């Protein structure tokens, strides 16, 4: 039998690529976008991205009306957000609102995302928020006129109002951080939070923001009351009910609880968070810090605090985490606890391995241990 000719893998790959291009060319932009959307919903982002990009190219080459690009641009923005490519997402949203500057077709969503993604922050963020809020208010007025007669619109109306609450709270956060030196910052925050609570008096987001404002005003009792109300609707509910605030929101909540010396409540929130996501550097770090603060009040939690901080530092190294001040503060807290790794009753070899990877004593010979609990990293002073 004659030997068969070896397969030229390079040629086969070229034929395969050419076949894919031919397949794309045959399909309509609508078909490509539908498949890209389906894949995005299934978290198959790497497969969704080229389909959406190809759809946009086909639309650009076949349509003279630029508004035809909007579905592709919005889907691309969402895919880039899901991929963590915020700069690319920003560019897609910006392209969309350049076509539809009044939001008649795209709605408020692109403006609200631009407010959060813009690098400048400050007044630029506020401007984007204001444009998005204008659109939301108009949509809500229209929905309220018809929602009573149509049950299917009630949920849509509720979602619009929640977006408005989130946006008002986002604006208050900007005035508490980037624009905190503005003469009208405090009154602006009060106005935004008041409007948010009028829209939804039980909103955990609005109540957390109210607590943040009260903390900045040193009105701690009112802050505690607001935080307790913010947790009332979900803290005892099973996770499967899907009524929990977002992970990042509960991280911020734990920080606020710690600021008003509600360490027990903060730790309960953080314990739930690490059960949901045990790879979160920040959750483990905050849990360790929280228990450090408890230990300063005479509660015997030094061993647990050390373990939480150790977990945080291990994950920090594994993930190449970028918040250097968090790492430095976690190491300082371990020293403040007066415990070396392994002294808390855990496996000694485990502790030795951690000590080799993360030397707690590096560069901290001149730090006053008694002040460890008072050090505030950048992430604590800029609560999102």
Secondary structure by P-SEA (a helix, b strand, c coil): cccccccaaaaaaaaaaaaaaaaaaaccaaaaaaaaaaaaaacaaaaaaaaaaaaaaaaaacccccccaaaaaaaaaaaaaaacaaaaaaaaaaaaaaaccccccccaaaaaaaaacccccaaaaaaaaaaaaaaaaaaaaaaaacccccccaaaaaaaaaaaaaaaaaaaaaaaacccccccaaaaaaaaaaaaaaaaccccaaaaaaaaaaaaaacaaaaaaaaaaaaacccccccccccccccaaaaaaaaaaaaaacaaaaaaaaaaaaaaaccccaaaaaaaaaaaaaaaaaccccaaaaaaaaaaaaaaaaaacccaaaaaaaaaaaaaaaccccccccccaaaaaaaaaaccccccccccccccccccccccccccc
